[in-house]
Every structure is written in C-alpha cells, then in structure tokens.
Amino acid sequence: MILQATFLFISGAEIAFILFIVIMVFGADKLPEIARGLGKGMRTLKDATNDIKHEITKTAEKNGIDTSITKDVKKELDKVKDDLDDFTGSVKRKF
C-alpha cells in the first residue's frame, strides 16, 4: 500500500485555491511584505528555540547531568554502520 504524503492534509489544488484567495484579499503587492513578516517571525521563533536549548544544556552541564547520550548513541550507530560497510563491501553491486 502506497501512502501519499500531504502537507497538513491539503492537496495541491487546495493550496492553489488558498493562494488565489490570499492574492484576492491582500493583493499581489502586499504578498512580499506578508512573506517577509512570516520569515522574520519564523527566524525569531527558531532563534528563541535555539536559545532555550542552549540554556537547558548549559544548566544541565552545570548541575552535573550527563548530556552526552546523543553523542554516545551517534558513536555506536557510526560503529555499526562502519561494521556493516565492511561486511557488505564485497557484496555490493557496482553500477
């Protein structure tokens, strides 16, 4: 069974219709301003999220909480990947 990925369960035709309505309501000359405002808002949200993550990590390290678990997991995954590459190296098909 093949599942089609959709963005927020909206098809392409519905997105086109929404864009048409937005252009009709705000006008084509206002769209760049709206897009710029949305971009700035998303950038601010991303920066705030990164600041919060940084503060949580700094506080955890200050209180002696081990934050290196992701590094350990990545190291283990890399080792498994290297072992798998070594094992399948001679079996891989050349295209």
Secondary structure, 3 states (H helix, E strand, C coil): CCCCCCECCECHHHHHHHHHHHHHHHCCCCHHHHHHHHHHHHHHHHHHHHHHHHHHHHHHHHCCCCCCHHHHHHHHHHHHHHHHHHHHCCCCCCC
